[in-house]
C-alpha cells in the first residue's frame, strides 16, 4: 500500500473512531438528561455543547410548557440569569476596542448622577465584583416593576452605602452591571453615537455572533419559543410569579438558547471577535488590596478553585466532579439563577469546548445543572 493510500486509510479510521465516540457520548448524555427530566420537579431541561467547529450536540428534554405539553427543544428560549453578565462583558469590550471605554476611569465621568459621596469606582471594579455595590435585598429579586431606562434602575441602589472601599474586597453584585449598562450608553453617546444598551448588544454581540435565539427578557412582546417558567415550593411545582427584568437587563435579563450560549463562549477562545489582548484581560482576575486574587475577570468567573473547595466538603459524594474540574484547570464559566430558571455555562479554554445546561425551574434540588454540565463536558472530551 503506497503512502497516499496509507494516509487516506488512517484518516478514514480516525474519522470513524471520532464518529463512534461522538455517538457514544450523545447516547450516554441523552440517557443522563432523560433521567434529569424525569424528576417530578423538573418540567424541562436543555443542553448544548460546542467546540471551535460549531455545535456538537443540542437537545431539549421534558417540557417547555408543562400544562400545554409543549416539548422542550433546542430552539426554546430560556432565562439564562447571570450568564447575561458575560454577554454584556463582550459588548463592553467591543466598545473598549473601539476606544470608547476607559476601564480605569471614574464612572462619574460618564454617569454624573452617580452620587458624589461614594468612593471612586472604575469599570474594572464593576466588572470583577470588587466595586462594593450591594446585591439584591429583600424581595428585589422578585421585582415586577417596569423601569424605563437603566439610569432609572440605578435609583434602587445608588444611594445605599458601599459595602467596602472599591478594590479592597470581593462581593457579587448584579446591580453593578446595571451601572455598567448605563456607562456603555453614555460612552457610546459621548463618542457621537446614538445607540442605547439594547442596540449596542444587538449590533456588537448578538448579530456578529449569529445569536438568533437571544433576546431581551421582556414580558409584553410575543416571543417565539419562549419557555414557561416554574418554581418549586416544598415538593410541589408551581408556575413562577411574573417578574420584570428591566432593572437588570445587563446582569440578568436575557432569554437565550444553550446553542447560542455555547457558540458565544467558544468565540472567546481565539482572537477574531475580540482581540487576543482583550481576551487575556477578560480572563484575568484582579489583585485585591490585600494581595489576594479575585475570582472574576471581566464578567467571567475564572477557574474551578471556588467550586472545588465547596465540593471538597463532601469529598466522597463529589469525587467524580472534582476529578473532572481538576482535568480542565484552564476553564472559565458563569452560572445563572432566575425566577423560573437555573443555568450553568462552562468554557474549557484549553480544549476550546463549551457546554451550557438550563432548566426552566428554580427551587428544584433534584437536578444539579453544574454537575450535568461537568459530566457532559467530560463525555465529549473522551
C-alpha positions as a Markdown table, in Angstrom:
| # | Residue | x | y | z |
|---|---|---|---|---|
| 1 | Unk | 0.0 | 0.0 | 0.0 |
| 2 | Unk | 1.5 | 3.3 | -1.0 |
| 3 | Unk | 1.9 | 6.3 | 1.4 |
| 4 | Unk | -1.1 | 8.1 | -0.1 |
| 5 | Unk | -3.4 | 5.2 | 0.5 |
| 6 | Unk | -2.0 | 4.6 | 4.0 |
| 7 | Unk | -2.7 | 8.3 | 4.9 |
| 8 | Unk | -6.2 | 8.1 | 3.5 |
| 9 | Unk | -6.9 | 4.9 | 5.3 |
| 10 | Unk | -5.6 | 6.3 | 8.6 |
| 11 | Unk | -7.7 | 9.5 | 8.2 |
| 12 | Unk | -10.8 | 7.4 | 7.5 |
| 13 | Unk | -10.0 | 5.3 | 10.6 |
| 14 | Unk | -9.7 | 8.5 | 12.7 |
| 15 | Unk | -12.9 | 9.8 | 11.3 |
| 16 | Unk | -14.7 | 6.6 | 12.1 |
| 17 | Unk | -13.4 | 6.5 | 15.7 |
| 18 | Unk | -14.4 | 10.1 | 16.2 |
| 19 | Unk | -17.9 | 9.5 | 14.9 |
| 20 | Unk | -18.3 | 6.4 | 17.1 |
| 21 | Unk | -17.0 | 8.3 | 20.1 |
| 22 | Unk | -19.4 | 11.2 | 19.4 |
| 23 | Unk | -22.3 | 8.8 | 19.0 |
| 24 | Unk | -21.4 | 7.1 | 22.3 |
| 25 | Unk | -21.2 | 10.5 | 24.1 |
| 26 | Unk | -24.6 | 11.6 | 22.7 |
| 27 | Unk | -26.2 | 8.3 | 23.7 |
| 28 | Unk | -24.8 | 8.5 | 27.3 |
| 29 | Unk | -25.6 | 12.2 | 27.6 |
| 30 | Unk | -29.1 | 11.6 | 26.3 |
| 31 | Unk | -29.8 | 9.0 | 29.0 |
| 32 | Unk | -28.3 | 11.3 | 31.6 |
| 33 | Unk | -30.7 | 14.2 | 30.7 |
| 34 | Unk | -33.7 | 11.9 | 30.2 |
| 35 | Unk | -33.2 | 10.9 | 33.8 |
| 36 | Unk | -32.9 | 14.5 | 34.9 |
| 37 | Unk | -36.1 | 15.5 | 33.1 |
| 38 | Unk | -38.0 | 12.6 | 34.7 |
| 39 | Unk | -37.7 | 14.3 | 38.1 |
| 40 | Unk | -41.2 | 15.4 | 39.2 |
| 41 | Unk | -39.9 | 18.9 | 40.0 |
| 42 | Unk | -38.1 | 19.4 | 36.6 |
| 43 | Unk | -40.5 | 20.4 | 33.9 |
| 44 | Unk | -37.8 | 20.6 | 31.3 |
| 45 | Unk | -34.1 | 20.9 | 30.7 |
| 46 | Unk | -32.0 | 21.9 | 27.7 |
| 47 | Unk | -28.3 | 21.4 | 26.8 |
| 48 | Unk | -25.8 | 22.2 | 24.1 |
| 49 | Unk | -22.1 | 21.6 | 23.7 |
| 50 | Unk | -19.8 | 23.2 | 21.1 |
| 51 | Unk | -16.2 | 23.3 | 20.0 |
| 52 | Unk | -14.3 | 25.6 | 17.6 |
| 53 | Unk | -16.0 | 23.8 | 14.6 |
| 54 | Unk | -19.6 | 24.5 | 15.9 |
| 55 | Unk | -22.3 | 23.0 | 18.0 |
| 56 | Unk | -21.7 | 19.3 | 18.5 |
| 57 | Unk | -25.0 | 18.4 | 20.2 |
| 58 | Unk | -28.0 | 20.3 | 21.3 |
| 59 | Unk | -31.3 | 18.9 | 22.6 |
| 60 | Unk | -34.2 | 19.7 | 24.9 |
| 61 | Unk | -35.8 | 17.2 | 27.3 |
| 62 | Unk | -39.1 | 17.3 | 29.1 |
| 63 | Unk | -41.4 | 20.3 | 28.6 |
| 64 | Unk | -41.0 | 23.9 | 27.8 |
| 65 | Unk | -44.7 | 24.4 | 28.8 |
| 66 | Unk | -45.8 | 21.6 | 31.1 |
| 67 | Unk | -49.5 | 22.5 | 31.2 |
| 68 | Unk | -49.9 | 22.5 | 27.4 |
| 69 | Unk | -47.4 | 19.7 | 26.8 |
| 70 | Unk | -45.1 | 21.8 | 24.6 |
| 71 | Unk | -41.8 | 19.9 | 24.4 |
| 72 | Unk | -38.5 | 21.5 | 25.4 |
| 73 | Unk | -36.4 | 21.8 | 22.2 |
| 74 | Unk | -33.0 | 23.2 | 21.2 |
| 75 | Unk | -34.9 | 26.3 | 20.0 |
| 76 | Unk | -36.6 | 27.0 | 23.3 |
| 77 | Unk | -35.6 | 30.4 | 24.6 |
| 78 | Unk | -34.9 | 30.3 | 28.3 |
| 79 | Unk | -34.0 | 32.7 | 31.1 |
| 80 | Unk | -30.2 | 32.4 | 31.5 |
| 81 | Unk | -29.9 | 34.6 | 34.5 |
| 82 | Unk | -26.5 | 35.9 | 35.3 |
| 83 | Unk | -24.9 | 34.4 | 32.2 |
| 84 | Unk | -26.1 | 37.7 | 30.9 |
| 85 | Unk | -23.1 | 39.3 | 32.6 |
| 86 | Unk | -20.6 | 37.7 | 30.2 |
| 87 | Unk | -22.7 | 38.6 | 27.2 |
| 88 | Unk | -22.7 | 42.2 | 28.4 |
| 89 | Unk | -19.0 | 42.0 | 29.1 |
| 90 | Unk | -18.5 | 41.2 | 25.4 |
| 91 | Unk | -20.5 | 44.3 | 24.4 |
| 92 | Unk | -18.5 | 46.4 | 26.8 |
| 93 | Unk | -15.2 | 45.2 | 25.5 |
| 94 | Unk | -16.2 | 45.8 | 21.9 |
| 95 | Unk | -16.7 | 49.4 | 22.9 |
| 96 | Unk | -13.3 | 49.3 | 24.7 |
| 97 | Unk | -11.6 | 48.1 | 21.5 |
| 98 | Unk | -13.3 | 51.0 | 19.6 |
| 99 | Unk | -11.7 | 53.4 | 22.0 |
| 100 | Unk | -15.0 | 54.5 | 23.6 |
| 101 | Unk | -14.4 | 53.0 | 27.1 |
| 102 | Unk | -11.7 | 53.6 | 29.7 |
| 103 | Unk | -11.8 | 50.7 | 32.2 |
| 104 | Unk | -9.9 | 52.7 | 34.8 |
| 105 | Unk | -12.0 | 55.9 | 34.6 |
| 106 | Unk | -14.2 | 57.0 | 37.5 |
| 107 | Unk | -17.8 | 56.0 | 36.5 |
| 108 | Unk | -18.9 | 59.6 | 37.4 |
| 109 | Unk | -17.0 | 60.8 | 34.3 |
| 110 | Unk | -19.8 | 59.2 | 32.3 |
| 111 | Unk | -22.6 | 59.0 | 34.8 |
| 112 | Unk | -22.8 | 62.3 | 36.7 |
| 113 | Unk | -25.9 | 61.1 | 38.5 |
| 114 | Unk | -23.8 | 58.5 | 40.4 |
| 115 | Unk | -23.6 | 60.0 | 44.0 |
| 116 | Unk | -20.5 | 62.1 | 44.7 |
| 117 | Unk | -20.4 | 60.9 | 48.3 |
| 118 | Unk | -19.4 | 57.4 | 47.1 |
| 119 | Unk | -15.7 | 56.4 | 46.8 |
| 120 | Unk | -14.4 | 56.4 | 43.3 |
| 121 | Unk | -15.4 | 53.3 | 41.3 |
| 122 | Unk | -14.0 | 52.3 | 37.9 |
| 123 | Unk | -15.4 | 49.9 | 35.3 |
| 124 | Unk | -12.8 | 47.2 | 36.0 |
| 125 | Unk | -14.0 | 47.1 | 39.6 |
| 126 | Unk | -17.7 | 46.9 | 38.5 |
| 127 | Unk | -16.9 | 44.0 | 36.1 |
| 128 | Unk | -14.9 | 42.0 | 38.7 |
| 129 | Unk | -17.4 | 42.3 | 41.6 |
| 130 | Unk | -15.0 | 44.4 | 43.6 |
| 131 | Unk | -16.9 | 47.7 | 43.5 |
| 132 | Unk | -18.6 | 47.5 | 46.9 |
| 133 | Unk | -22.1 | 47.9 | 45.3 |
| 134 | Unk | -24.6 | 45.7 | 47.0 |
| 135 | Unk | -26.6 | 42.8 | 45.6 |
| 136 | Unk | -30.3 | 42.1 | 45.9 |
| 137 | Unk | -32.0 | 42.8 | 49.2 |
| 138 | Unk | -35.4 | 41.7 | 50.5 |
| 139 | Unk | -37.9 | 40.9 | 47.7 |
| 140 | Unk | -36.0 | 42.8 | 45.0 |
| 141 | Unk | -35.2 | 39.6 | 43.0 |
| 142 | Unk | -39.0 | 39.3 | 42.5 |
| 143 | Unk | -39.5 | 42.8 | 41.2 |
| 144 | Unk | -42.2 | 43.2 | 38.6 |
| 145 | Unk | -41.7 | 47.0 | 38.3 |
| 146 | Unk | -41.1 | 48.4 | 34.8 |
| 147 | Unk | -38.1 | 50.7 | 34.6 |
| 148 | Unk | -37.9 | 52.9 | 31.5 |
| 149 | Unk | -34.1 | 53.0 | 31.4 |
| 150 | Unk | -31.0 | 51.6 | 33.1 |
| 151 | Unk | -30.4 | 55.0 | 34.7 |
| 152 | Unk | -33.9 | 54.8 | 36.3 |
| 153 | Unk | -32.9 | 51.4 | 37.6 |
| 154 | Unk | -30.0 | 52.9 | 39.4 |
| 155 | Unk | -32.5 | 54.5 | 41.8 |
| 156 | Unk | -32.9 | 51.1 | 43.5 |
| 157 | Unk | -29.4 | 51.1 | 45.0 |
| 158 | Unk | -27.4 | 54.2 | 44.1 |
| 159 | Unk | -28.0 | 56.0 | 47.4 |
| 160 | Unk | -27.1 | 52.9 | 49.6 |
| 161 | Unk | -23.7 | 52.8 | 51.3 |
| 162 | Unk | -21.0 | 50.8 | 49.5 |
| 163 | Unk | -20.1 | 47.6 | 51.3 |
| 164 | Unk | -16.4 | 48.4 | 51.3 |
| 165 | Unk | -13.7 | 50.6 | 49.6 |
| 166 | Unk | -13.7 | 49.7 | 45.9 |
| 167 | Unk | -10.9 | 47.3 | 45.1 |
| 168 | Unk | -10.4 | 46.0 | 48.6 |
| 169 | Unk | -12.8 | 43.0 | 48.7 |
| 170 | Unk | -15.0 | 40.8 | 46.6 |
| 171 | Unk | -18.8 | 40.8 | 46.8 |
| 172 | Unk | -21.0 | 39.6 | 44.0 |
| 173 | Unk | -23.4 | 42.3 | 42.6 |
| 174 | Unk | -25.9 | 42.2 | 39.8 |
| 175 | Unk | -26.6 | 45.8 | 40.4 |
| 176 | Unk | -23.1 | 46.7 | 39.4 |
| 177 | Unk | -24.0 | 45.5 | 35.9 |
| 178 | Unk | -27.0 | 47.9 | 35.7 |
| 179 | Unk | -24.5 | 50.7 | 36.3 |
| 180 | Unk | -22.2 | 49.2 | 33.6 |
| 181 | Unk | -25.1 | 49.3 | 31.1 |
| 182 | Unk | -25.6 | 53.0 | 31.8 |
| 183 | Unk | -21.9 | 53.6 | 31.4 |
| 184 | Unk | -22.0 | 51.8 | 28.0 |
| 185 | Unk | -24.8 | 54.0 | 26.7 |
| 186 | Unk | -23.1 | 57.2 | 27.9 |
| 187 | Unk | -19.8 | 56.2 | 26.4 |
| 188 | Unk | -21.5 | 55.5 | 23.1 |
| 189 | Unk | -23.1 | 58.9 | 23.0 |
| 190 | Unk | -20.0 | 60.7 | 24.2 |
| 191 | Unk | -18.3 | 59.2 | 21.2 |
| 192 | Unk | -21.0 | 60.7 | 18.9 |
| 193 | Unk | -23.2 | 57.6 | 18.6 |
| 194 | Unk | -26.9 | 57.3 | 19.4 |
| 195 | Unk | -27.2 | 53.6 | 20.3 |
| 196 | Unk | -28.8 | 52.6 | 23.6 |
| 197 | Unk | -27.9 | 49.4 | 25.5 |
| 198 | Unk | -30.3 | 47.2 | 23.5 |
| 199 | Unk | -28.9 | 48.4 | 20.2 |
| 200 | Unk | -25.3 | 48.0 | 21.4 |
| 201 | Unk | -25.9 | 44.4 | 22.5 |
| 202 | Unk | -27.7 | 43.6 | 19.2 |
| 203 | Unk | -25.1 | 45.1 | 17.0 |
| 204 | Unk | -22.0 | 44.3 | 18.9 |
| 205 | Unk | -22.8 | 40.8 | 20.3 |
| 206 | Unk | -26.0 | 39.1 | 19.1 |
| 207 | Unk | -25.7 | 39.8 | 15.3 |
| 208 | Unk | -21.9 | 39.4 | 14.9 |
| 209 | Unk | -22.0 | 36.0 | 16.7 |
| 210 | Unk | -25.2 | 34.8 | 14.9 |
| 211 | Unk | -27.1 | 34.6 | 18.2 |
| 212 | Unk | -30.6 | 34.5 | 16.6 |
| 213 | Unk | -32.1 | 32.8 | 19.7 |
| 214 | Unk | -31.1 | 35.5 | 22.1 |
| 215 | Unk | -33.4 | 38.4 | 23.1 |
| 216 | Unk | -34.2 | 40.7 | 26.0 |
| 217 | Unk | -36.5 | 39.1 | 28.5 |
| 218 | Unk | -39.5 | 41.5 | 28.1 |
| 219 | Unk | -42.9 | 40.3 | 29.4 |
| 220 | Unk | -45.2 | 42.1 | 27.0 |
| 221 | Unk | -43.9 | 41.2 | 23.5 |
| 222 | Unk | -44.8 | 37.8 | 21.9 |
| 223 | Unk | -41.5 | 36.0 | 21.7 |
| 224 | Unk | -41.4 | 32.8 | 19.6 |
| 225 | Unk | -40.2 | 29.7 | 21.5 |
| 226 | Unk | -40.3 | 31.4 | 24.9 |
| 227 | Unk | -40.4 | 28.9 | 27.8 |
| 228 | Unk | -42.9 | 29.0 | 30.6 |
| 229 | Unk | -41.1 | 29.5 | 34.0 |
| 230 | Unk | -41.7 | 27.3 | 37.0 |
| 231 | Unk | -40.8 | 27.3 | 40.7 |
| 232 | Unk | -40.7 | 24.6 | 43.4 |
| 233 | Unk | -42.2 | 25.2 | 46.8 |
| 234 | Unk | -41.7 | 22.2 | 49.1 |
| 235 | Unk | -42.1 | 19.3 | 46.8 |
| 236 | Unk | -44.7 | 20.9 | 44.6 |
| 237 | Unk | -44.2 | 22.5 | 41.2 |
| 238 | Unk | -45.9 | 25.9 | 40.5 |
| 239 | Unk | -46.0 | 28.5 | 37.8 |
| 240 | Unk | -43.4 | 31.1 | 38.7 |
| 241 | Unk | -44.7 | 34.6 | 39.5 |
| 242 | Unk | -44.5 | 37.4 | 36.9 |
| 243 | Unk | -41.3 | 39.4 | 37.2 |
| 244 | Unk | -39.8 | 42.2 | 35.1 |
| 245 | Unk | -36.1 | 42.3 | 34.2 |
| 246 | Unk | -35.9 | 46.0 | 33.1 |
| 247 | Unk | -33.9 | 46.9 | 36.2 |
| 248 | Unk | -31.2 | 44.4 | 35.4 |
| 249 | Unk | -31.0 | 43.6 | 31.7 |
| 250 | Unk | -27.2 | 43.7 | 31.7 |
| 251 | Unk | -26.8 | 41.4 | 34.7 |
| 252 | Unk | -29.7 | 39.0 | 34.3 |
| 253 | Unk | -32.3 | 39.9 | 31.7 |
| 254 | Unk | -31.8 | 37.9 | 28.6 |
| 255 | Unk | -33.6 | 34.9 | 27.0 |
| 256 | Unk | -31.4 | 32.5 | 25.0 |
| 257 | Unk | -30.8 | 29.0 | 23.9 |
| 258 | Unk | -27.9 | 26.8 | 25.1 |
| 259 | Unk | -26.7 | 26.6 | 21.4 |
| 260 | Unk | -26.4 | 30.4 | 21.4 |
| 261 | Unk | -24.6 | 30.4 | 24.7 |
| 262 | Unk | -22.0 | 27.8 | 23.8 |
| 263 | Unk | -21.4 | 29.4 | 20.4 |
| 264 | Unk | -20.9 | 32.7 | 22.1 |
| 265 | Unk | -18.5 | 31.1 | 24.6 |
| 266 | Unk | -16.3 | 29.4 | 22.0 |
| 267 | Unk | -15.9 | 32.8 | 20.3 |
| 268 | Unk | -13.8 | 33.7 | 23.3 |
| 269 | Unk | -11.1 | 31.0 | 22.7 |
| 270 | Unk | -9.3 | 32.7 | 19.9 |
| 271 | Unk | -8.8 | 36.3 | 18.6 |
| 272 | Unk | -11.2 | 37.4 | 15.9 |
| 273 | Unk | -14.4 | 38.5 | 17.5 |
| 274 | Unk | -12.3 | 40.1 | 20.2 |
| 275 | Unk | -8.5 | 40.8 | 20.2 |
| 276 | Unk | -6.1 | 38.4 | 21.9 |
| 277 | Unk | -5.0 | 41.1 | 24.5 |
| 278 | Unk | -8.7 | 41.8 | 25.3 |
| 279 | Unk | -9.5 | 38.1 | 25.8 |
| 280 | Unk | -6.5 | 37.8 | 28.2 |
| 281 | Unk | -7.6 | 40.8 | 30.1 |
| 282 | Unk | -11.2 | 39.4 | 30.4 |
| 283 | Unk | -9.9 | 36.1 | 31.8 |
| 284 | Unk | -7.5 | 37.6 | 34.4 |
| 285 | Unk | -8.9 | 38.3 | 37.9 |
| 286 | Unk | -7.6 | 41.5 | 39.6 |
| 287 | Unk | -5.4 | 41.5 | 42.6 |
| 288 | Unk | -7.2 | 42.9 | 45.7 |
| 289 | Unk | -5.7 | 45.4 | 48.0 |
| 290 | Unk | -4.6 | 42.7 | 50.5 |
| 291 | Unk | -2.7 | 40.9 | 47.8 |
| 292 | Unk | -5.1 | 38.1 | 47.2 |
| 293 | Unk | -6.6 | 37.4 | 43.8 |
| 294 | Unk | -10.2 | 37.9 | 42.9 |
| 295 | Unk | -12.4 | 35.2 | 41.3 |
| 296 | Unk | -13.8 | 37.2 | 38.4 |
| 297 | Unk | -12.1 | 38.7 | 35.4 |
| 298 | Unk | -14.2 | 41.0 | 33.2 |
| 299 | Unk | -17.6 | 39.2 | 33.7 |
| 300 | Unk | -16.2 | 35.7 | 33.7 |
| 301 | Unk | -15.6 | 33.5 | 36.7 |
| 302 | Unk | -12.0 | 32.2 | 36.3 |
| 303 | Unk | -11.1 | 28.6 | 37.3 |
| 304 | Unk | -12.8 | 26.0 | 39.4 |
| 305 | Unk | -11.0 | 26.7 | 42.7 |
| 306 | Unk | -14.1 | 28.0 | 44.5 |
| 307 | Unk | -16.2 | 25.1 | 43.2 |
| 308 | Unk | -13.6 | 22.5 | 44.2 |
| 309 | Unk | -13.3 | 24.0 | 47.6 |
| 310 | Unk | -17.1 | 23.7 | 48.2 |
| 311 | Unk | -17.3 | 20.2 | 46.6 |
| 312 | Unk | -14.4 | 19.0 | 48.9 |
| 313 | Unk | -16.7 | 19.5 | 51.9 |
| 314 | Unk | -18.3 | 16.2 | 50.8 |
| 315 | Unk | -15.4 | 14.5 | 49.0 |
| 316 | Unk | -16.9 | 11.1 | 48.8 |
| 317 | Unk | -20.1 | 12.3 | 47.1 |
| 318 | Unk | -18.3 | 14.8 | 44.8 |
| 319 | Unk | -15.1 | 12.9 | 43.9 |
| 320 | Unk | -16.2 | 12.4 | 40.2 |
| 321 | Unk | -17.0 | 16.1 | 39.7 |
| 322 | Unk | -13.8 | 17.3 | 41.5 |
| 323 | Unk | -11.8 | 15.0 | 39.1 |
| 324 | Unk | -13.5 | 16.5 | 36.1 |
| 325 | Unk | -12.8 | 20.0 | 37.3 |
| 326 | Unk | -9.2 | 19.2 | 38.0 |
| 327 | Unk | -8.8 | 17.8 | 34.5 |
| 328 | Unk | -10.0 | 21.1 | 33.0 |
| 329 | Unk | -8.0 | 23.6 | 35.0 |
| 330 | Unk | -7.9 | 26.3 | 32.3 |
| 331 | Unk | -11.6 | 27.0 | 32.3 |
| 332 | Unk | -13.9 | 30.0 | 32.8 |
| 333 | Unk | -17.6 | 29.9 | 33.5 |
| 334 | Unk | -20.7 | 31.6 | 34.8 |
| 335 | Unk | -23.9 | 30.3 | 36.4 |
| 336 | Unk | -27.3 | 32.0 | 36.4 |
| 337 | Unk | -30.3 | 31.9 | 38.7 |
| 338 | Unk | -33.6 | 33.3 | 37.5 |
| 339 | Unk | -37.2 | 33.3 | 38.6 |
| 340 | Unk | -38.1 | 30.1 | 36.7 |
| 341 | Unk | -34.7 | 29.1 | 35.6 |
| 342 | Unk | -31.2 | 27.9 | 36.5 |
| 343 | Unk | -28.2 | 27.9 | 34.1 |
| 344 | Unk | -24.6 | 26.7 | 34.1 |
| 345 | Unk | -22.1 | 27.5 | 31.3 |
| 346 | Unk | -18.5 | 26.3 | 31.2 |
| 347 | Unk | -15.8 | 27.1 | 28.7 |
| 348 | Unk | -12.7 | 25.0 | 28.7 |
| 349 | Unk | -10.1 | 27.3 | 27.1 |
| 350 | Unk | -7.5 | 24.5 | 26.6 |
| 351 | Unk | -9.8 | 22.3 | 24.6 |
| 352 | Unk | -11.9 | 25.1 | 23.1 |
| 353 | Unk | -15.1 | 23.4 | 24.2 |
| 354 | Unk | -18.1 | 24.9 | 25.9 |
| 355 | Unk | -21.2 | 23.4 | 27.5 |
| 356 | Unk | -24.5 | 25.1 | 28.7 |
| 357 | Unk | -27.3 | 23.5 | 30.7 |
| 358 | Unk | -30.6 | 25.3 | 31.5 |
| 359 | Unk | -33.7 | 24.1 | 33.3 |
| 360 | Unk | -36.9 | 26.1 | 33.4 |
| 361 | Unk | -37.4 | 25.9 | 37.1 |
| 362 | Unk | -36.0 | 27.5 | 40.2 |
| 363 | Unk | -36.0 | 26.0 | 43.7 |
| 364 | Unk | -35.6 | 22.4 | 42.4 |
| 365 | Unk | -33.0 | 20.4 | 44.4 |
| 366 | Unk | -33.2 | 17.2 | 42.5 |
| 367 | Unk | -31.1 | 18.2 | 39.4 |
| 368 | Unk | -27.8 | 20.0 | 39.7 |
| 369 | Unk | -27.0 | 21.8 | 36.4 |
| 370 | Unk | -23.4 | 22.3 | 37.4 |
| 371 | Unk | -22.9 | 18.5 | 37.7 |
| 372 | Unk | -24.7 | 17.9 | 34.5 |
| 373 | Unk | -22.6 | 20.4 | 32.7 |
| 374 | Unk | -19.4 | 18.8 | 34.0 |
| 375 | Unk | -20.5 | 15.3 | 33.0 |
| 376 | Unk | -21.4 | 16.5 | 29.6 |
| 377 | Unk | -18.1 | 18.3 | 29.1 |
| 378 | Unk | -16.2 | 15.1 | 30.2 |
| 379 | Unk | -18.3 | 12.8 | 27.9 |
| 380 | Unk | -17.4 | 14.8 | 24.8 |
| 381 | Unk | -13.8 | 15.1 | 25.8 |
| 382 | Unk | -13.3 | 11.3 | 25.8 |
